[in-house]
């Protein structure tokens, strides 16, 4: 089977093991993609950026930019079969170009560390809501009560910090256990269950929310509300939600069996991820409007709307607890993938065991997370550049590092790797391959750079 492939890559195997099947890989990447980005972040950034037009740009970015970047990451990962730093060094060298491409992998590792530092805090927040729901705190609560509960929780650095610690501990635990035993098990049940529960919630919001208003907010684009900043935010969101631009998917691709279709897998993941985000919006906005809440409320939006909905629902205590359990799972399977590149790197370059590497990274990331914990309470008035420490980390990673990583990854896959190498991974030089190549060589890099330069004001308006 492998005989007609280039001798090197076909024989390479990963130090960390492989996914047991194609389905396992799709589930793992879906587990990485579906997370807080879909349910916590998507509704609030869409809300802050005016809704409809933002959603449209986001969808376009997923299709035109997200897909080719994701395919590039998987193919690079599978060809290199190492952590993103080593993979880019190795492939750069193998193609007779420079090893310096490893710095792109390095930036990805760093982005993962930075993102996880705040992701873990929000993950902890989700975990806390499992207990709050279970204890019936939201039962029958109105908007004011739910808001007070939320503000009380994030206002306490000790509480927020404790749950951040628990969440980080859980992440380290799974990463330490390794690819097959740890990562795979977690996603098998979580993604389908989450989808089902979102559908149930959709039923509730159709019946009890201002569904028309929500629908209109999400889908009737008002382009006058769209600034280049919000286009950048929509593009950043596409990267974030698909887990691309920092090597997470590349790291997972390194454990992908030879014969699996990359295009098919990437398509499945993108569809699942987008569906869950859109569903989250359709659940949340009708409730926002029915309860007189502000769609631009920010990071706390889902932590008000959903408890509010559950509080009024028959069986709400049960469903609310279940929902936050599932969301914690979703966050957990994403957190694992944020950590994987850094851990794989430590194992391969610093001769650590997986467990040691996971603990070292965990401690480092936990410490950095304290900055985010404090930006919701003690340091909430400490603002610079884009706002609090959390706001700055969020902007730096999502709107700058991920898109920049995306440009460099597609340029690497599209221009540095030769035609034979990429066609080999993408299953021959057919139409889909040609489409990928045009997107990866021209459309994605130019598109990303254009939006980026526009948003920072470096490209003047032509009109
Ligand atoms: N995609 C994840 C989410 O939507 C976050 C993530 C980003 C995970 C980047 C890995 C890499 O929650």
Boltz pocket constraint, residues with backbone or C-beta under 6 A from the ligand:
constraints:
  - pocket:
      binder: B
      contacts: [[A, 32], [A, 33], [A, 34], [A, 35], [A, 36], [A, 37], [A, 38], [A, 115], [A, 239], [A, 240], [A, 241], [A, 242], [A, 243], [A, 244], [A, 246], [A, 248], [A, 330], [A, 334], [A, 335], [A, 337], [A, 338]]
      max_distance: 6.0
